[in-house]
Amino acid sequence: MTGKGSDIAQDRIKAINGWWAELFDENPQIDPEGFYKELRCVYNRLLTADA
């Protein structure tokens, strides 16, 4: 990856992390750990959908 590509990737990672932090700050009723576990289940299900 080029230096410029690396900078772009780092900026995107920061933006995504900021989005998640803002989501949980604005929605304290959402449990981040529980939400992650649910997303993980969906992800795993999608991986096996074609199998």
N, CA, C and O atoms as CSV, one atom per row, in Angstrom:
chain,resi,resn,atom,element,x,y,z
A,1,MET,N,N,0.849,-1.164,0.000
A,1,MET,CA,C,0.000,0.000,0.000
A,1,MET,C,C,0.898,1.233,0.000
A,1,MET,O,O,1.930,1.269,0.671
A,2,THR,N,N,0.498,2.210,-0.744
A,2,THR,CA,C,1.269,3.449,-0.792
A,2,THR,C,C,1.056,4.240,0.494
A,2,THR,O,O,0.149,3.950,1.274
A,3,GLY,N,N,1.886,5.220,0.696
A,3,GLY,CA,C,1.736,6.090,1.860
A,3,GLY,C,C,0.401,6.810,1.837
A,3,GLY,O,O,-0.267,6.942,2.862
A,4,LYS,N,N,0.018,7.277,0.649
A,4,LYS,CA,C,-1.264,7.966,0.522
A,4,LYS,C,C,-2.423,7.000,0.813
A,4,LYS,O,O,-3.387,7.366,1.485
A,5,GLY,N,N,-2.321,5.784,0.311
A,5,GLY,CA,C,-3.354,4.781,0.570
A,5,GLY,C,C,-3.458,4.470,2.054
A,5,GLY,O,O,-4.556,4.308,2.586
A,6,SER,N,N,-2.324,4.388,2.711
A,6,SER,CA,C,-2.303,4.137,4.149
A,6,SER,C,C,-2.966,5.288,4.913
A,6,SER,O,O,-3.722,5.055,5.857
A,7,ASP,N,N,-2.685,6.512,4.509
A,7,ASP,CA,C,-3.309,7.675,5.146
A,7,ASP,C,C,-4.821,7.661,4.967
A,7,ASP,O,O,-5.565,7.956,5.902
A,8,ILE,N,N,-5.269,7.322,3.776
A,8,ILE,CA,C,-6.707,7.250,3.500
A,8,ILE,C,C,-7.349,6.172,4.359
A,8,ILE,O,O,-8.410,6.387,4.944
A,9,ALA,N,N,-6.705,5.014,4.435
A,9,ALA,CA,C,-7.241,3.920,5.245
A,9,ALA,C,C,-7.334,4.323,6.711
A,9,ALA,O,O,-8.340,4.044,7.364
A,10,GLN,N,N,-6.311,4.968,7.231
A,10,GLN,CA,C,-6.327,5.412,8.628
A,10,GLN,C,C,-7.440,6.426,8.877
A,10,GLN,O,O,-8.106,6.379,9.911
A,11,ASP,N,N,-7.640,7.342,7.930
A,11,ASP,CA,C,-8.726,8.319,8.056
A,11,ASP,C,C,-10.084,7.626,8.079
A,11,ASP,O,O,-10.964,8.005,8.852
A,12,ARG,N,N,-10.252,6.622,7.241
A,12,ARG,CA,C,-11.531,5.889,7.189
A,12,ARG,C,C,-11.773,5.123,8.490
A,12,ARG,O,O,-12.891,5.088,9.005
A,13,ILE,N,N,-10.713,4.513,9.008
A,13,ILE,CA,C,-10.830,3.777,10.270
A,13,ILE,C,C,-11.240,4.728,11.394
A,13,ILE,O,O,-12.110,4.395,12.199
A,14,LYS,N,N,-10.628,5.899,11.454
A,14,LYS,CA,C,-10.973,6.887,12.479
A,14,LYS,C,C,-12.425,7.331,12.327
A,14,LYS,O,O,-13.137,7.480,13.320
A,15,ALA,N,N,-12.861,7.540,11.098
A,15,ALA,CA,C,-14.238,7.974,10.855
A,15,ALA,C,C,-15.225,6.898,11.292
A,15,ALA,O,O,-16.241,7.202,11.918
A,16,ILE,N,N,-14.933,5.652,10.965
A,16,ILE,CA,C,-15.824,4.548,11.331
A,16,ILE,C,C,-15.860,4.383,12.852
A,16,ILE,O,O,-16.934,4.217,13.431
A,17,ASN,N,N,-14.703,4.427,13.493
A,17,ASN,CA,C,-14.662,4.309,14.947
A,17,ASN,C,C,-15.426,5.450,15.608
A,17,ASN,O,O,-16.114,5.243,16.608
A,18,GLY,N,N,-15.305,6.651,15.052
A,18,GLY,CA,C,-16.045,7.798,15.571
A,18,GLY,C,C,-17.545,7.616,15.407
A,18,GLY,O,O,-18.325,7.991,16.283
A,19,TRP,N,N,-17.946,7.037,14.281
A,19,TRP,CA,C,-19.367,6.797,14.034
A,19,TRP,C,C,-19.928,5.841,15.078
A,19,TRP,O,O,-20.996,6.086,15.639
A,20,TRP,N,N,-19.207,4.750,15.339
A,20,TRP,CA,C,-19.668,3.778,16.342
A,20,TRP,C,C,-19.736,4.412,17.726
A,20,TRP,O,O,-20.708,4.211,18.454
A,21,ALA,N,N,-18.714,5.173,18.091
A,21,ALA,CA,C,-18.698,5.824,19.404
A,21,ALA,C,C,-19.890,6.768,19.543
A,21,ALA,O,O,-20.543,6.798,20.586
A,22,GLU,N,N,-20.167,7.529,18.503
A,22,GLU,CA,C,-21.297,8.450,18.517
A,22,GLU,C,C,-22.623,7.688,18.613
A,22,GLU,O,O,-23.524,8.098,19.345
A,23,LEU,N,N,-22.740,6.587,17.878
A,23,LEU,CA,C,-23.959,5.785,17.930
A,23,LEU,C,C,-24.252,5.340,19.360
A,23,LEU,O,O,-25.379,5.479,19.836
A,24,PHE,N,N,-23.241,4.805,20.047
A,24,PHE,CA,C,-23.450,4.310,21.404
A,24,PHE,C,C,-23.629,5.449,22.406
A,24,PHE,O,O,-24.361,5.298,23.384
A,25,ASP,N,N,-22.972,6.582,22.177
A,25,ASP,CA,C,-23.176,7.745,23.056
A,25,ASP,C,C,-24.599,8.273,22.957
A,25,ASP,O,O,-25.199,8.643,23.966
A,26,GLU,N,N,-25.140,8.308,21.742
A,26,GLU,CA,C,-26.474,8.849,21.512
A,26,GLU,C,C,-27.582,7.842,21.824
A,26,GLU,O,O,-28.751,8.215,21.914
A,27,ASN,N,N,-27.223,6.585,21.987
A,27,ASN,CA,C,-28.200,5.527,22.251
A,27,ASN,C,C,-27.723,4.662,23.413
A,27,ASN,O,O,-27.333,3.512,23.212
A,28,PRO,N,N,-27.752,5.212,24.626
A,28,PRO,CA,C,-27.214,4.466,25.770
A,28,PRO,C,C,-27.967,3.168,26.077
A,28,PRO,O,O,-27.466,2.322,26.818
A,29,GLN,N,N,-29.162,3.010,25.514
A,29,GLN,CA,C,-29.909,1.774,25.738
A,29,GLN,C,C,-29.312,0.601,24.963
A,29,GLN,O,O,-29.647,-0.551,25.238
A,30,ILE,N,N,-28.443,0.875,24.008
A,30,ILE,CA,C,-27.792,-0.190,23.241
A,30,ILE,C,C,-26.550,-0.644,23.997
A,30,ILE,O,O,-25.660,0.154,24.291
A,31,ASP,N,N,-26.504,-1.923,24.302
A,31,ASP,CA,C,-25.339,-2.511,24.954
A,31,ASP,C,C,-24.319,-2.873,23.872
A,31,ASP,O,O,-24.586,-3.756,23.058
A,32,PRO,N,N,-23.164,-2.215,23.843
A,32,PRO,CA,C,-22.189,-2.492,22.779
A,32,PRO,C,C,-21.769,-3.959,22.694
A,32,PRO,O,O,-21.641,-4.496,21.594
A,33,GLU,N,N,-21.554,-4.610,23.828
A,33,GLU,CA,C,-21.137,-6.021,23.794
A,33,GLU,C,C,-22.229,-6.911,23.223
A,33,GLU,O,O,-21.959,-7.782,22.397
A,34,GLY,N,N,-23.465,-6.690,23.665
A,34,GLY,CA,C,-24.586,-7.479,23.149
A,34,GLY,C,C,-24.801,-7.232,21.670
A,34,GLY,O,O,-25.081,-8.155,20.906
A,35,PHE,N,N,-24.664,-5.964,21.273
A,35,PHE,CA,C,-24.832,-5.595,19.871
A,35,PHE,C,C,-23.771,-6.276,19.015
A,35,PHE,O,O,-24.065,-6.791,17.937
A,36,TYR,N,N,-22.535,-6.271,19.508
A,36,TYR,CA,C,-21.445,-6.929,18.791
A,36,TYR,C,C,-21.727,-8.421,18.624
A,36,TYR,O,O,-21.535,-8.982,17.546
A,37,LYS,N,N,-22.182,-9.053,19.697
A,37,LYS,CA,C,-22.483,-10.486,19.627
A,37,LYS,C,C,-23.570,-10.771,18.594
A,37,LYS,O,O,-23.489,-11.750,17.852
A,38,GLU,N,N,-24.585,-9.912,18.550
A,38,GLU,CA,C,-25.659,-10.096,17.565
A,38,GLU,C,C,-25.130,-9.909,16.143
A,38,GLU,O,O,-25.464,-10.677,15.241
A,39,LEU,N,N,-24.306,-8.884,15.954
A,39,LEU,CA,C,-23.725,-8.659,14.621
A,39,LEU,C,C,-22.844,-9.837,14.212
A,39,LEU,O,O,-22.824,-10.228,13.045
A,40,ARG,N,N,-22.118,-10.399,15.173
A,40,ARG,CA,C,-21.255,-11.544,14.892
A,40,ARG,C,C,-22.103,-12.738,14.436
A,40,ARG,O,O,-21.722,-13.454,13.510
A,41,CYS,N,N,-23.234,-12.944,15.078
A,41,CYS,CA,C,-24.139,-14.035,14.689
A,41,CYS,C,C,-24.659,-13.826,13.259
A,41,CYS,O,O,-24.715,-14.766,12.467
A,42,VAL,N,N,-25.034,-12.597,12.945
A,42,VAL,CA,C,-25.511,-12.291,11.591
A,42,VAL,C,C,-24.393,-12.541,10.586
A,42,VAL,O,O,-24.612,-13.160,9.545
A,43,TYR,N,N,-23.209,-12.062,10.899
A,43,TYR,CA,C,-22.055,-12.248,10.019
A,43,TYR,C,C,-21.791,-13.730,9.763
A,43,TYR,O,O,-21.611,-14.151,8.620
A,44,ASN,N,N,-21.770,-14.509,10.831
A,44,ASN,CA,C,-21.521,-15.947,10.681
A,44,ASN,C,C,-22.610,-16.615,9.869
A,44,ASN,O,O,-22.336,-17.507,9.066
A,45,ARG,N,N,-23.838,-16.189,10.072
A,45,ARG,CA,C,-24.963,-16.749,9.305
A,45,ARG,C,C,-24.803,-16.425,7.816
A,45,ARG,O,O,-25.051,-17.273,6.958
A,46,LEU,N,N,-24.390,-15.196,7.522
A,46,LEU,CA,C,-24.185,-14.803,6.125
A,46,LEU,C,C,-23.071,-15.602,5.470
A,46,LEU,O,O,-23.139,-15.929,4.285
A,47,LEU,N,N,-22.047,-15.912,6.251
A,47,LEU,CA,C,-20.928,-16.700,5.721
A,47,LEU,C,C,-21.371,-18.098,5.319
A,47,LEU,O,O,-20.839,-18.669,4.367
A,48,THR,N,N,-22.327,-18.644,6.028
A,48,THR,CA,C,-22.764,-20.006,5.747
A,48,THR,C,C,-23.988,-20.058,4.833
A,48,THR,O,O,-24.468,-21.147,4.515
A,49,ALA,N,N,-24.497,-18.911,4.409
A,49,ALA,CA,C,-25.708,-18.865,3.593
A,49,ALA,C,C,-25.530,-19.577,2.249
A,49,ALA,O,O,-26.468,-20.199,1.750
A,50,ASP,N,N,-24.351,-19.492,1.672
A,50,ASP,CA,C,-24.104,-20.111,0.367
A,50,ASP,C,C,-23.667,-21.565,0.482
A,50,ASP,O,O,-23.617,-22.290,-0.512
A,51,ALA,N,N,-23.358,-21.975,1.676
A,51,ALA,CA,C,-22.812,-23.334,1.877
A,51,ALA,C,C,-23.886,-24.389,1.724
A,51,ALA,O,O,-23.605,-25.580,1.859
